[in-house]
Structures are given as structure tokens and as C-alpha cells.
């Protein structure tokens, strides 16, 4: 089924602004995240201390996301995004002033993580639910490919930049860079046309609901869907095992191998290079006929790579060879993860009705993140005990089992039929507009 449509002039301008905005913000976020992770491990030497920061991030998201989805569906998405993006650089500016006066403080870091996560929950959900209003639904694969490309490019530059800045300057300088880039992103987002494909009829409701029932409409939509329901189970388990990779690279590179900040930055840049390679390819190829099938295949590949991650640590080779081998595994994993995540997001953007998209996406995020606090604490504990091989091997085996049980071929075919039906309608609407 060929449903390729060319970007029009207004969509191209929106895409240009959107990519620059996400690029600036991603660059600032990557520098900040790298620096905070490095300084926590450098000051404490504990993966568990770094895990606590991730737990704060996850718990705040779990609390905020239901309300973020509800607000995104009910109110002006652009206003929500601008307000949220203004708060973040202001908060980091406060952390900068505090650090200049009192030095590095773990408690202050955790508090700032909580506040910025609160705003990011609303901003991220509003942007995700607005994607098919900023761009044609038929363009989701290309838009997400370009988005991932520009973000990955910034992620290549950011870790290397952060590593150099840590060696040359201080945490305060890095915080200042984040503040500047955050304000630049806000200015660009002010220009984006959020109403380009807005259709008020998609938000019509058939009945009046109480606040609680309205809030939980996303969960009800998921439970009624024969495709989304098992996908939620898939996301829960996959994200539990994936929580290992949120702390494994920094623990191994900084604590186990004792690499300098500049070298760690280069390895992280290699990871982002993998995402760029994959995302550029995704943006250029034809639209996926069955994106959920692509996710399934790539999940098995990720499981295989996961089982290999700890092997270089136990080989009788030099430190340089170990770093090269680990970097190669990270590169392959980044490529595969991009091909795993992007198809699933394309499916969500295409198949979820616009009137409940914010609430459904928030519930999907909550489900996938619900076990991550447990995961990062458990993995942080075992990595502090140096159980690298056992952690990666068991996780890889379990990922294979989860994929086989949650994404059977029958579900793959149902998801394809859903997308075909929706995109047929979308193409018909687009062609009628072009004719007019």
C-alpha cells in the first residue's frame, strides 16, 4: 500500500523550526545529563547514587503523566509547551547560582531533577500529542527519522563537549550553556504553527464525563484495544530490563575502567553516531507497511547484543581494546534501538485517535516506566557488586522471552490492518485538499 505524500511549503517550514528547536534543546539536555551523571559518580563512586537521580526522574513522571495527558487533550498545546520550556532554564539558573555559592550538592541535584521532570512531562506529552497537528500523519516516519537524526547529531557533539568542559572548566559553565540553549529553543517554538493540521471535529465528545473518568479515558482506550493492550505488557517488561542500560555505560566506563571524562565523552558520542546512522536511513526509506513487526525483529537483536555487553570486561586484552569493543557494541545497540523505538512511535502517532492521544500516550509512558525505579535500584545494587556478566546475560534472555509472548504474529497483523485503514482515510483527505 503506497501512501507517500510530499511535504508542502508550510510543513517544510514547520519541520525546519521543529528540528532546530529539538536540536538546541537536545544539545543542552545531553551536556547537562552527562555532566550530572559524571559528577555524581566522580564524587560518590556509586552507581546507586546515580540510580537515585533516575528514580526521582521516573517517580515524578509517573505522578505527572496522567495529568499531562489530560491537559494536552483539553488545552492549548503550544501554550503548555512554551510555559514548560521557560521554567526549565530558570530552574537550572537557580541551580547554577546555588552551586556557585555552596558547591556540588546531591540533594540540590535531586530537587532540580524533580522540578525539571515535572515540566518535561507536560512539555513532552503536549509535543507528542501535537505531532499530527504540526505534520501530516503520512509523514510521521520521515519526521521522526529527521528528528532522531538532529537529536543524535547534537548528542554526538554534546558528550564530547561536556567531557572537554569538565576537564577545562566547571559544572557552573555547563549549567550556563543549558540555560542559554533552553531560552533559544523557547524562541523557536513560538514560531511553529501548531494548527497546520488541526481539526476541531477530532476532539468532539459523545458524552459528558466526570473529571476522573475523563482523566482515565486513555487507560480505557488501551484496555479496549486488542493491539495496545499486549503492547503495554511488552513495554513494561522491556523497560524494566532496559533500565540496566541507563546506568551500565557510565558505571563501566567511569568506575570499572577508570576512563577520563574526555574518553567517556567520545564513547557516548559513538553511541549517538549509531542513532544518526539509523535515523537518517529511516527518514530516507519508504514508509513501513508494518512498523510493529520491525520493532519485534529489532527487540530480538537488542537482546542478543545485551548478552554480549559484559564480555569485553572479562577478556585478557588491553584497556584500549576493551574500550573499542565496548564502543562497537554500544554503536550496534544504538542503531538497533532506533529501529526498535521509532516504528512503535510511528504506530502510536498514526493509530491513536487525536481526541485521546495525549491521555493514551501518557498511559503508555506510565506503563512502560512503572517498573523502572525498581529496575534501576536493583541493577544499581548488582553493578556495585560487579555482577556485570550475570546482569546482562539474564536480561538478554528475559527480553527474548517477553517479545515472543507479547508480540505474536496475530497481533502484528492486526496492527497492520489498523494502520492501513487509518492511512487510507488520511490519504483521501490529503488528496481532496490538494484538489481544492
BABA-745361 format. One record per residue: residue in one letter; x, y, z of N, C-alpha, C in turn. Coordinates in steps of 0.05 Angstrom, whole numbers, padded with zeros to 5 digits, always signed. Layout:
! BABA-745361
AXYZXYZXYZ...
This chain:
! BABA-745361
X+00017-00024+00000+00000+00000+00000+00018+00025+00000X+00018+00040-00021+00035+00063-00024+00020+00088-00016X+00028+00101+00005+00014+00126+00014+00034+00148+00018X+00054+00150+00001+00074+00171+00004+00063+00198-00006X+00068+00219+00010+00058+00245+00004+00082+00265+00007X+00084+00285-00010+00106+00304-00009+00100+00326+00012X+00120+00335+00026+00117+00357+00045+00110+00382+00029X+00090+00398+00039+00084+00423+00027+00102+00445+00040X+00100+00470+00029+00118+00491+00038+00115+00497+00068X+00090+00498+00078+00086+00505+00106+00096+00482+00124X+00093+00458+00115+00103+00435+00131+00133+00435+00132X+00146+00442+00110+00175+00443+00109+00185+00464+00129X+00172+00487+00130+00180+00508+00149+00176+00499+00178X+00153+00486+00183+00149+00474+00210+00171+00454+00217X+00178+00437+00197+00198+00417+00202+00225+00430+00208X+00232+00451+00193+00257+00466+00197+00258+00477+00226X+00237+00490+00234+00236+00502+00261+00236+00480+00283X+00221+00459+00279+00219+00437+00298+00246+00424+00302X+00260+00418+00281+00285+00405+00283+00306+00422+00297X+00306+00448+00291+00325+00466+00304+00319+00468+00334X+00293+00470+00340+00285+00473+00368+00294+00448+00384X+00287+00424+00373+00295+00399+00387+00325+00395+00388X+00339+00405+00367+00368+00402+00367+00381+00419+00389X+00373+00444+00391+00384+00461+00413+00378+00449+00440X+00353+00441+00444+00344+00430+00470+00359+00404+00476X+00361+00387+00456+00375+00361+00460+00404+00365+00467X+00417+00385+00453+00445+00390+00459+00449+00399+00488X+00431+00417+00497+00433+00427+00525+00427+00405+00544X+00406+00388+00539+00399+00366+00557+00422+00346+00559X+00434+00340+00536+00456+00320+00536+00480+00329+00551X+00487+00354+00548+00510+00365+00563+00504+00364+00593X+00480+00373+00600+00472+00373+00628+00471+00345+00640X+00458+00326+00626+00456+00298+00636+00483+00285+00639X+00500+00289+00619+00527+00277+00620+00543+00288+00644X+00542+00314+00647+00557+00327+00669+00547+00318+00696X+00520+00317+00700+00509+00310+00725+00516+00281+00732X+00512+00263+00712+00519+00235+00716+00549+00231+00723X+00566+00246+00709+00595+00244+00714+00602+00253+00742X+00591+00277+00749+00598+00288+00776+00587+00271+00799X+00563+00259+00795+00553+00242+00816+00571+00218+00820X+00578+00205+00798+00596+00181+00800+00624+00189+00809X+00633+00212+00801+00660+00221+00808+00662+00228+00838X+00641+00241+00848+00641+00249+00876+00635+00225+00895X+00618+00206+00886+00609+00185+00904+00621+00158+00897X+00627+00153+00871+00636+00127+00862+00615+00106+00862X+00590+00113+00866+00568+00094+00869+00548+00095+00847X+00542+00072+00835+00521+00071+00815+00494+00075+00828X+00492+00068+00854+00466+00071+00868+00459+00100+00871X+00479+00117+00876+00474+00146+00878+00463+00157+00852X+00475+00148+00830+00465+00156+00804+00437+00145+00799X+00432+00121+00809+00406+00109+00805+00384+00125+00819X+00390+00137+00842+00370+00153+00857+00361+00176+00840X+00379+00188+00825+00371+00210+00807+00352+00201+00786X+00357+00177+00776+00339+00165+00756+00312+00157+00769X+00312+00149+00794+00287+00142+00808+00270+00167+00811X+00283+00189+00819+00268+00214+00822+00255+00222+00796X+00270+00220+00774+00260+00226+00747+00236+00209+00741X+00238+00183+00747+00216+00164+00739+00192+00168+00757X+00195+00172+00783+00172+00175+00801+00156+00200+00795X+00171+00222+00789+00157+00247+00783+00141+00244+00757X+00153+00230+00738+00139+00225+00712+00114+00209+00717X+00116+00188+00733+00093+00171+00738+00070+00187+00751X+00076+00205+00768+00056+00222+00782+00043+00242+00763X+00060+00254+00746+00051+00277+00729+00038+00269+00703X+00046+00246+00692+00038+00240+00664+00007+00238+00660X-00008+00226+00679-00037+00225+00675-00049+00253+00671X-00040+00272+00688-00050+00299+00686-00039+00313+00661X-00014+00307+00653-00002+00318+00629-00018+00310+00605X-00026+00285+00603-00042+00276+00580-00069+00289+00579X-00081+00291+00602-00108+00304+00604-00107+00333+00595X-00087+00348+00605-00084+00376+00599-00077+00380+00569X-00060+00362+00558-00053+00364+00530-00078+00361+00512X-00096+00343+00520-00120+00338+00504-00141+00360+00507X-00140+00375+00529-00161+00394+00536-00153+00423+00530X-00128+00430+00531-00120+00458+00529-00100+00463+00506X-00093+00488+00503-00075+00496+00481-00047+00484+00485X-00039+00467+00466-00014+00452+00469+00010+00471+00467X+00008+00491+00450+00031+00509+00446+00036+00525+00472X+00015+00534+00485+00019+00550+00510+00032+00532+00531X+00022+00507+00533+00034+00489+00553+00063+00485+00548X+00071+00481+00523+00099+00477+00516+00116+00501+00522X+00107+00524+00514+00123+00549+00519+00127+00554+00549X+00106+00552+00564+00109+00556+00593+00128+00536+00606X+00124+00510+00599+00142+00490+00610+00171+00493+00602X+00176+00501+00577+00203+00505+00568+00216+00530+00579X+00200+00549+00588+00211+00573+00601+00220+00566+00630X+00205+00549+00643+00211+00542+00671+00238+00528+00673X+00244+00510+00655+00269+00494+00658+00294+00510+00659X+00300+00528+00640+00325+00544+00643+00325+00562+00667X+00302+00571+00676+00301+00587+00700+00309+00570+00725X+00299+00546+00726+00306+00528+00748+00336+00521+00748X+00347+00515+00724+00376+00509+00722+00392+00534+00729X+00382+00557+00722+00396+00582+00730+00398+00584+00761X+00376+00575+00774+00376+00575+00803+00397+00555+00814X+00399+00532+00801+00419+00512+00809+00447+00523+00805X+00451+00537+00783+00477+00550+00777+00485+00569+00799X+00467+00586+00808+00473+00605+00829+00478+00591+00855X+00462+00570+00861+00466+00554+00886+00494+00541+00885X+00501+00528+00863+00527+00514+00861+00550+00533+00864X+00548+00557+00852+00569+00577+00854+00574+00585+00883X+00553+00585+00899+00555+00594+00927+00561+00571+00947X+00550+00547+00941+00552+00525+00961+00566+00500+00951X+00574+00500+00925+00587+00477+00914+00568+00454+00906X+00579+00432+00898+00563+00409+00888+00547+00397+00911X+00521+00393+00907+00504+00383+00928+00484+00363+00916X+00486+00338+00925+00468+00317+00914+00439+00323+00919X+00432+00333+00942+00404+00339+00948+00393+00360+00929X+00409+00381+00923+00401+00402+00904+00396+00390+00876X+00414+00371+00868+00412+00358+00842+00385+00343+00841X+00379+00328+00862+00355+00312+00862+00330+00330+00861X+00331+00352+00875+00308+00371+00875+00304+00383+00847X+00326+00391+00835+00324+00403+00808+00314+00382+00788X+00323+00357+00791+00314+00335+00774+00284+00332+00776X+00274+00334+00801+00245+00331+00805+00229+00353+00792X+00239+00378+00794+00224+00401+00783+00225+00401+00752X+00248+00396+00741+00251+00396+00711+00236+00372+00699X+00235+00350+00714+00219+00327+00704+00190+00333+00704X+00181+00348+00724+00153+00356+00726+00145+00372+00700X+00161+00392+00694+00155+00409+00670+00158+00393+00644X+00179+00376+00643+00184+00360+00619+00161+00341+00613X+00148+00331+00634+00125+00312+00630+00103+00326+00614X+00097+00351+00621+00076+00366+00607+00085+00375+00579X+00110+00384+00577+00120+00392+00551+00122+00369+00531X+00134+00347+00540+00138+00324+00523+00112+00312+00513X+00093+00309+00532+00067+00297+00524+00052+00315+00505X+00053+00342+00510+00039+00360+00492+00051+00360+00464X+00078+00359+00462+00091+00358+00436+00084+00332+00422X+00084+00310+00436+00078+00284+00423+00049+00283+00413X+00031+00294+00429+00003+00293+00421-00004+00314+00399X+00014+00333+00395+00010+00353+00374+00023+00347+00348X+00038+00325+00346+00054+00318+00322+00037+00317+00297X+00014+00304+00299-00003+00301+00275-00020+00326+00270X-00016+00347+00286-00028+00373+00280-00007+00391+00268X+00018+00386+00274+00040+00402+00263+00047+00390+00235X+00045+00363+00233+00053+00350+00208+00031+00331+00199X+00030+00324+00173+00012+00304+00163+00018+00277+00175X-00002+00261+00182+00002+00235+00194+00018+00217+00175X+00016+00220+00149+00031+00204+00130+00061+00210+00131X+00069+00231+00144+00097+00239+00145+00111+00231+00171X+00097+00217+00189+00108+00212+00215+00134+00197+00214X+00137+00177+00197+00163+00163+00196+00186+00181+00188X+00182+00198+00168+00203+00216+00159+00209+00237+00180X+00188+00249+00192+00192+00269+00213+00208+00258+00236X+00200+00234+00245+00214+00222+00268+00242+00213+00261X+00246+00205+00235+00273+00199+00227+00291+00224+00227X+00281+00246+00216+00296+00272+00216+00300+00282+00245X+00279+00279+00261+00281+00288+00289+00304+00273+00304X+00303+00246+00300+00324+00230+00314+00351+00236+00303X+00353+00243+00277+00379+00250+00265+00391+00275+00278X+00375+00296+00280+00385+00321+00290+00391+00319+00320X+00374+00304+00334+00379+00300+00363+00404+00283+00368X+00408+00262+00351+00431+00246+00354+00457+00261+00347X+00455+00278+00327+00478+00295+00319+00486+00312+00343X+00466+00324+00356+00473+00341+00379+00484+00324+00402X+00474+00298+00403+00484+00280+00424+00512+00270+00419X+00520+00271+00394+00548+00265+00388+00567+00287+00397X+00558+00312+00391+00575+00335+00398+00574+00340+00429X+00550+00336+00441+00547+00344+00469+00565+00328+00489X+00565+00301+00488+00582+00287+00507+00612+00294+00505X+00621+00295+00479+00649+00303+00476+00655+00331+00486X+00635+00349+00480+00638+00377+00490+00637+00377+00521X+00618+00362+00532+00616+00361+00562+00641+00349+00574X+00652+00328+00562+00676+00316+00573+00699+00335+00573X+00702+00351+00551+00723+00371+00549+00718+00393+00569X+00693+00402+00572+00687+00424+00590+00692+00416+00619X+00687+00390+00626+00692+00381+00653+00721+00383+00660X+00738+00376+00639+00767+00378+00644+00778+00406+00643X+00765+00424+00628+00775+00451+00625+00763+00472+00643X+00737+00468+00649+00723+00489+00664+00710+00477+00689X+00683+00480+00691+00669+00471+00716+00640+00465+00709X+00627+00454+00729+00598+00447+00726+00582+00473+00722X+00591+00495+00734+00576+00520+00731+00574+00529+00702X+00596+00526+00687+00596+00534+00658+00577+00517+00643X+00576+00491+00649+00558+00473+00635+00529+00480+00640X+00523+00487+00665+00496+00496+00672+00488+00521+00657X+00507+00539+00654+00502+00564+00639+00496+00559+00610X+00510+00540+00598+00504+00533+00570+00476+00522+00567X+00467+00505+00586+00440+00495+00585+00419+00517+00586X+00424+00537+00603+00405+00559+00606+00402+00574+00579X+00424+00580+00566+00423+00595+00541+00409+00579+00520X+00415+00554+00517+00403+00537+00496+00373+00533+00501X+00366+00532+00527+00337+00529+00534+00321+00553+00525X+00331+00577+00529+00317+00601+00520+00315+00603+00490X+00336+00594+00476+00336+00594+00446+00314+00575+00436X+00311+00552+00448+00290+00533+00440+00262+00544+00444X+00258+00559+00465+00232+00571+00471+00225+00591+00448X+00245+00608+00441+00240+00628+00420+00232+00614+00393X+00245+00592+00386+00239+00579+00361+00211+00567+00362X+00204+00555+00385+00177+00542+00387+00155+00562+00386X+00160+00587+00392+00140+00608+00389+00131+00611+00360X+00149+00605+00341+00143+00610+00313+00129+00586+00300X+00132+00562+00311+00120+00538+00299+00089+00540+00297X+00078+00532+00275+00049+00532+00270+00038+00506+00281X+00025+00507+00305+00014+00483+00317-00014+00477+00306X-00025+00493+00289-00052+00489+00279-00052+00482+00250X-00030+00475+00238-00028+00470+00210-00047+00447+00201X-00049+00426+00217-00067+00404+00210-00087+00400+00233X-00093+00421+00247-00113+00419+00269-00141+00415+00258X-00156+00396+00270-00183+00391+00262-00200+00389+00287X-00216+00410+00292-00232+00411+00316-00252+00388+00319X-00261+00377+00297-00280+00355+00298-00269+00330+00310X-00242+00327+00310-00229+00304+00321-00231+00304+00352X-00238+00327+00363-00239+00329+00392-00268+00328+00403X-00287+00324+00385-00315+00322+00394-00319+00298+00412X-00335+00302+00433-00341+00281+00452-00370+00272+00449X-00374+00246+00454-00401+00235+00451-00416+00236+00478X-00403+00241+00500-00416+00242+00526-00400+00259+00545X-00414+00269+00565-00400+00285+00586-00390+00266+00607X-00364+00269+00615-00352+00252+00634-00344+00268+00659X-00343+00254+00682-00332+00267+00705-00302+00271+00701X-00289+00287+00718-00261+00293+00715-00245+00267+00716X-00251+00250+00736-00235+00225+00739-00238+00207+00715X-00263+00204+00705-00268+00187+00682-00255+00198+00657X-00256+00225+00655-00243+00238+00632-00212+00233+00633X-00201+00235+00658-00173+00231+00662-00164+00203+00654X-00181+00184+00659-00175+00155+00655-00184+00145+00627X-00194+00164+00610-00203+00156+00584-00181+00142+00567X-00156+00151+00571-00134+00138+00557-00130+00109+00565X-00133+00103+00591-00130+00076+00601-00152+00058+00590X-00177+00069+00588-00199+00054+00578-00195+00048+00548X-00184+00067+00533-00179+00063+00505-00159+00040+00501X-00138+00040+00517-00118+00019+00516-00131-00009+00522X-00147-00010+00543-00158-00036+00551-00178-00047+00530X-00190-00029+00514-00209-00038+00493-00194-00047+00468X-00169-00040+00465-00154-00046+00441-00139-00073+00442X-00144-00090+00422-00131-00116+00422-00101-00114+00415X-00093-00090+00405-00065-00086+00398-00050-00072+00420X-00061-00050+00430-00047-00034+00451-00045-00049+00477X-00064-00065+00484-00064-00079+00510-00039-00097+00513X-00033-00115+00494-00008-00131+00497+00017-00114+00493X+00015-00093+00477+00039-00076+00474+00047-00063+00500X+00027-00056+00517+00033-00045+00543+00049-00065+00560X+00041-00090+00559+00056-00111+00574+00084-00113+00564X+00087-00112+00537+00114-00111+00525+00131-00088+00535X+00119-00064+00536+00134-00040+00544+00142-00042+00574X+00124-00053+00591+00131-00055+00619+00156-00072+00624X+00156-00096+00612+00178-00114+00617+00204-00105+00602X+00201-00095+00578+00224-00086+00563+00238-00063+00577X+00222-00044+00588+00234-00021+00602+00246-00029+00628X+00236-00050+00641+00249-00059+00665+00278-00069+00659X+00280-00085+00638+00307-00095+00631+00324-00074+00618X+00311-00055+00604+00326-00033+00592+00337-00014+00612X+00326-00014+00637+00336+00004+00657+00365-00002+00664X+00374-00026+00658+00403-00033+00661+00420-00014+00645X+00412-00008+00620+00429+00008+00603+00429+00038+00610X+00411+00046+00628+00411+00074+00637+00434+00080+00656X+00445+00059+00669+00467+00063+00687+00492+00047+00680X+00489+00026+00664+00511+00008+00657+00535+00023+00644X+00530+00039+00622+00553+00051+00609+00570+00069+00627X+00557+00087+00642+00573+00104+00659+00587+00089+00681X+00574+00069+00693+00587+00053+00714+00611+00038+00704X+00609+00026+00680+00631+00011+00669+00654+00029+00660X+00647+00050+00646+00668+00068+00635+00682+00085+00656X+00667+00096+00675+00679+00114+00694+00691+00099+00718X+00675+00080+00730+00684+00067+00754+00701+00042+00749X+00691+00024+00732+00705-00001+00727+00730+00003+00711X+00729+00018+00689+00752+00021+00672+00769+00046+00679X+00757+00065+00695+00771+00088+00704+00779+00107+00681X+00762+00110+00661+00768+00127+00638+00766+00157+00646X+00781+00174+00632+00779+00203+00636+00754+00213+00623X+00745+00236+00632+00720+00248+00622+00719+00251+00592X+00742+00259+00580+00744+00263+00551+00739+00237+00536X+00750+00215+00546+00746+00189+00533+00718+00179+00536X+00706+00183+00560+00678+00175+00564+00660+00191+00545X+00666+00216+00541+00651+00233+00523+00652+00222+00494X+00675+00213+00486+00678+00202+00459+00662+00176+00455X+00662+00159+00476+00646+00134+00475+00617+00141+00473X+00607+00160+00488+00579+00168+00486+00573+00180+00459X+00592+00193+00447+00588+00204+00420+00585+00182+00400X+00600+00160+00404+00597+00136+00387+00569+00125+00388X+00558+00124+00412+00530+00115+00416+00511+00132+00399X+00514+00158+00401+00497+00176+00386+00501+00173+00356X+00525+00167+00348+00531+00162+00319+00514+00139+00309X+00510+00119+00325+00493+00096+00317+00465+00105+00312X+00455+00123+00329+00427+00133+00326+00425+00149+00301X+00446+00165+00294+00445+00181+00270+00444+00164+00245X+00461+00143+00244+00462+00125+00221+00434+00113+00217X+00422+00103+00238+00396+00091+00236+00374+00111+00229X+00374+00134+00241+00352+00153+00237+00353+00166+00209X+00377+00170+00199+00379+00181+00171+00368+00160+00152X+00374+00135+00156+00364+00114+00140+00333+00112+00141X+00322+00114+00166+00293+00113+00170+00279+00136+00155X+00291+00160+00156+00279+00183+00142+00279+00180+00112X+00297+00165+00101+00300+00163+00072+00285+00139+00060X+00280+00118+00075+00267+00095+00063+00237+00099+00061X+00224+00081+00046+00195+00082+00043+00181+00077+00069X+00157+00086+00071+00141+00082+00095+00138+00053+00102X+00142+00046+00128+00138+00019+00137+00110+00009+00133X+00106-00014+00121+00080-00026+00118+00070-00036+00145X+00089-00046+00161+00082-00058+00187+00103-00051+00208X+00101-00028+00220+00122-00019+00239+00125-00036+00264X+00103-00048+00273+00105-00065+00297+00122-00090+00292X+00121-00100+00268+00138-00123+00261+00168-00115+00262X+00174-00091+00253+00202-00081+00254+00211-00079+00283X+00194-00070+00301+00200-00069+00329+00206-00096+00341X+00190-00116+00333+00194-00143+00343+00221-00155+00335X+00228-00152+00310+00254-00162+00300+00277-00149+00314X+00276-00123+00317+00298-00108+00330+00300-00114+00360X+00278-00121+00372+00278-00129+00400+00296-00154+00405X+00293-00173+00386+00310-00197+00388+00340-00190+00384X+00345-00172+00366+00373-00165+00361+00384-00150+00386X+00368-00133+00398+00377-00119+00422+00383-00138+00445X+00366-00159+00447+00371-00179+00468+00397-00193+00463X+00404-00200+00438+00429-00213+00433+00453-00195+00440X+00451-00169+00433+00473-00151+00439+00475-00147+00469X+00453-00146+00483+00453-00143+00512+00469-00165+00526X+00466-00189+00516+00481-00212+00528+00511-00210+00523X+00520-00194+00504+00548-00191+00498+00562-00168+00512X+00546-00150+00524+00557-00125+00534+00580-00129+00554X+00578-00148+00571+00597-00151+00593+00622-00168+00584X+00620-00181+00561+00642-00199+00553+00669-00185+00551X+00671-00161+00539+00697-00148+00537+00711-00144+00564X+00696-00141+00586+00708-00136+00612+00724-00160+00622X+00717-00184+00613+00729-00208+00623+00750-00220+00604X+00755-00206+00582+00775-00216+00563+00803-00206+00570X+00823-00223+00566+00851-00215+00573+00863-00198+00551X+00852-00174+00548+00862-00156+00527+00868-00129+00541X+00881-00111+00526+00888-00085+00536+00864-00067+00541X+00867-00046+00556+00845-00027+00561+00835-00015+00535X+00854-00008+00517+00846+00004+00492+00827-00015+00476X+00834-00040+00475+00818-00060+00460+00791-00063+00473X+00790-00063+00500+00765-00065+00514+00747-00041+00507X+00758-00017+00508+00742+00007+00501+00732+00005+00473X+00748-00004+00454+00739-00006+00426+00717-00026+00423X+00719-00049+00437+00699-00070+00435+00673-00060+00448X+00674-00047+00471+00651-00037+00484+00637-00016+00467X+00653+00002+00455+00643+00023+00437+00628+00011+00413X+00640-00011+00402+00627-00024+00379+00600-00036+00387X+00599-00048+00410+00573-00059+00420+00553-00037+00425X+00561-00015+00436+00544+00008+00441+00533+00019+00415X+00551+00020+00395+00543+00031+00368+00522+00013+00356X+00526-00013+00357+00506-00032+00345+00480-00030+00361X+00482-00028+00387+00458-00026+00403+00442-00001+00397X+00456+00022+00393+00442+00047+00387+00428+00046+00361X+00440+00033+00341+00427+00030+00315+00402+00013+00318X+00404-00009+00332+00381-00027+00335+00359-00014+00351X+00366+00000+00373+00346+00013+00389+00330+00034+00374X+00343+00048+00356+00329+00068+00340+00309+00054+00322X+00316+00031+00310+00298+00016+00294+00277+00002+00310X+00281+00000+00336+00261-00012+00354+00240+00009+00363X+00250+00032+00371+00232+00052+00383+00217+00068+00362X+00230+00076+00340+00217+00094+00321+00192+00081+00308X+00193+00056+00299+00169+00044+00288+00145+00043+00308X+00151+00038+00333+00130+00037+00353+00117+00065+00356X+00133+00086+00356+00122+00113+00358+00107+00120+00333X+00116+00111+00310+00101+00116+00285+00073+00103+00287X+00072+00079+00297+00047+00066+00300+00028+00081+00320X+00040+00089+00343+00024+00104+00362+00012+00130+00350X+00029+00145+00336+00021+00171+00325-00001+00167+00304X+00000+00145+00289-00018+00140+00268-00045+00128+00277X-00043+00109+00296-00066+00093+00303-00083+00103+00326X-00071+00121+00343-00086+00131+00366-00103+00155+00358X-00129+00155+00364-00147+00178+00357-00137+00204+00370X-00138+00226+00355-00128+00252+00364-00141+00261+00390X-00167+00256+00394-00181+00267+00417-00171+00255+00443X-00159+00231+00442-00149+00219+00467-00119+00213+00466X-00105+00225+00445-00077+00218+00441-00060+00225+00465X-00064+00249+00476-00048+00257+00499-00051+00238+00523X-00076+00230+00528-00081+00212+00551-00071+00184+00546X-00074+00174+00521-00065+00147+00515-00034+00147+00516X-00021+00167+00504+00009+00167+00505+00019+00169+00534X+00005+00185+00550+00014+00187+00578+00011+00160+00593X-00011+00146+00587-00015+00120+00600+00005+00099+00590X+00012+00101+00564+00033+00083+00554+00060+00089+00567X+00066+00115+00571+00091+00122+00584+00091+00113+00613X+00068+00117+00627+00066+00108+00655+00071+00078+00657X+00058+00063+00639+00060+00034+00640+00089+00025+00635X+00102+00038+00615+00129+00030+00609+00149+00038+00630X+00143+00060+00645+00162+00070+00665+00156+00059+00693X+00134+00045+00696+00124+00039+00723+00144+00021+00739X+00159+00004+00725+00178-00013+00739+00206-00003+00738X+00211+00019+00724+00239+00029+00722+00252+00037+00748X+00237+00049+00767+00250+00054+00793+00261+00029+00806X+00245+00007+00805+00254-00018+00816+00278-00028+00800X+00277-00026+00774+00298-00036+00757+00325-00022+00762X+00324+00005+00763+00350+00019+00766+00362+00014+00793X+00345+00011+00814+00356+00005+00841+00368-00023+00841X+00354-00042+00830+00364-00070+00830+00389-00072+00814X+00389-00061+00790+00413-00062+00773+00436-00045+00786X+00429-00023+00798+00450-00007+00811+00463-00023+00834X+00447-00038+00848+00458-00055+00870+00476-00077+00859X+00467-00091+00839+00483-00113+00828+00508-00103+00813X+00506-00080+00800+00530-00069+00787+00551-00060+00808X+00541-00050+00831+00560-00042+00852+00574-00067+00863X+00562-00091+00860+00574-00116+00868+00591-00129+00845X+00593-00114+00823+00608-00123+00800+00596-00147+00786X+00570-00151+00787+00557-00173+00773+00549-00164+00745X+00570-00158+00728+00565-00147+00702+00554-00169+00683X+00568-00192+00682+00561-00213+00663+00533-00225+00670X+00528-00230+00695+00503-00242+00703+00480-00223+00697X+00483-00197+00702+00462-00177+00697+00455-00176+00667X+00475-00175+00650+00470-00172+00621+00460-00198+00609X+00470-00220+00617+00462-00246+00606+00433-00253+00612X+00426-00251+00638+00399-00257+00646+00379-00238+00633X+00386-00212+00631+00368-00192+00619+00363-00198+00590X+00384-00205+00575+00381-00211+00547+00362-00235+00542X+00365-00256+00558+00348-00280+00556+00319-00273+00562X+00315-00257+00582+00288-00249+00590+00274-00232+00569X+00290-00214+00556+00278-00198+00535+00268-00215+00512X+00283-00236+00504+00274-00254+00483+00247-00267+00491X+00245-00276+00516+00220-00289+00525+00197-00270+00524X+00201-00245+00533+00179-00226+00533+00169-00220+00505X+00188-00216+00486+00180-00210+00459+00163-00232+00447X+00171-00257+00451+00157-00280+00440+00128-00282+00450X+00124-00275+00476+00098-00278+00488+00080-00254+00483X+00091-00230+00481+00074-00206+00479+00069-00196+00451X+00086-00204+00431+00083-00194+00404+00081-00218+00384X+00060-00234+00387+00056-00256+00368+00049-00246+00340X+00050-00263+00321+00045-00255+00293+00016-00246+00289X-00003-00257+00305-00031-00248+00302-00034-00218+00310X-00019-00209+00330-00020-00181+00338-00007-00164+00316X+00015-00173+00305+00029-00159+00284+00010-00153+00260X-00006-00173+00253-00024-00170+00230-00047-00151+00237X-00057-00152+00262-00079-00134+00270-00069-00105+00269X-00045-00100+00278-00034-00073+00279-00031-00062+00250X-00023-00079+00232-00020-00071+00203-00047-00063+00192X-00068-00078+00198-00094-00072+00187-00104-00045+00198X-00100-00040+00224-00108-00015+00236-00095+00009+00221X-00068+00007+00217-00054+00029+00204-00063+00032+00175X-00067+00010+00161-00076+00012+00133-00103+00027+00131X-00122+00020+00149-00148+00033+00149-00146+00063+00154X-00130+00071+00174-00128+00099+00181-00114+00115+00160X-00092+00104+00148-00077+00118+00128-00091+00121+00102X-00109+00102+00096-00126+00104+00073-00144+00129+00075X-00156+00132+00098-00173+00156+00103-00157+00181+00102X-00133+00181+00114-00115+00205+00115-00107+00213+00087X-00100+00193+00071-00092+00199+00043-00115+00211+00027X-00139+00201+00032-00162+00212+00018-00167+00241+00024X-00164+00248+00050-00168+00275+00059-00147+00293+00047X-00122+00284+00047-00099+00300+00036-00103+00305+00006X-00111+00284-00008-00115+00288-00037-00138+00307-00044X-00159+00306-00027-00181+00325-00032-00173+00353-00027X-00156+00358-00007-00146+00385-00001-00129+00395-00024X-00112+00377-00035-00095+00385-00057-00111+00393-00081X-00133+00377-00086-00150+00382-00109-00164+00409-00107X-00173+00415-00082-00186+00441-00077-00167+00464-00081
